[in-house]
């Protein structure tokens, strides 16, 4: 292997991807992963970054794919590069961040026309983002811009806030200082977000922010509303911001019931219960109809067996009970298959 072995492999990989498309991505990327690990033992990280930078553009184009193995292979290579190069990987990370954020966030139609939500793809993208936020120093301004993007959905906003919290824990205060005001504004807006999961992430990140800038606690206590203060006391009782809130708030305010959150959670639970009961009723009707259909289909078989059993009257009950048992078993197997198919479609 020469010093330019990695750059040559990367150039060939980029060329192959341009010619053959995404179906060869997993094979090519797995070979590159092994080469990157081998080169990391002796190669300079800045030189390795220059060698792999041509991959950023084609990998960005592969991330919106609806094929799970393509996205997983792409995220795996990005993760390997980030773990190998560390902070040197930041320029590469800046180019793929937005594409990673949107991985698996859209509901797509498969060629068969069925709606498919890519949970495997989404999990691969989120795990890759966790690694980048932990080991790289990407531009947080560009990252927070995605929170305010016109088409940013609730899950994208949640991811932005979550990764912001991870990045804050893994960077020094000096490195975060230039983002300080922008981070505070983003956390403030996330605390007041209309989605409950975004607010949940925002409370955890708010505690991290308050630990870093503890000298500003007297001002930070005015950011959360009353119901958020109660939740902070309940979920993060030993954090600095919680102790500061307890000092500045009256017992009546801190014990105020969390009406907004409770109403949202009750609505979610009620809706889920209603849907579950409806599903049970639908499945019961499906099972009964399947039993009737199987009975109609297999009834001639019973008649023939009964005709054959005329000479042995004692066998009539045996054939009848066996027919009922077999019919019920087949209908249950068909129902189980339908339930499994329905469950997979619902989860997807």
ABEGO torsion letter per residue (X at the ends): XBAAAAAAAAAAAAAAAAAAEAAAAAAAAAAAAAAAAAAAAABBAAAAAAAAAAAAAAAAAAAABABAAAAAAAAAAAAAAAAAAEAAAAAAAAAAAAAAAABGABBBBBAAGBBBBBAAAAAAAAAAAAAAAAABBBBAAAAAAAAABAABBAAAAAAAAAAAAAAAAABBAAAAAAAAAAAAAAAAAAAABABAAAAAAAAAAAAAAAAABAAAAAAAAAABBAAAAAAAAAABAABAAAAAAAAABBAAAAABBBAAAAAAAAAAAAAAAAAAAAAAAAAAAAAAAAAAAAAAAAAAAAAAAAAAAAABAAAAAAAAAAAAAAAAAAAAAAAAAAAAAAAAAAAX
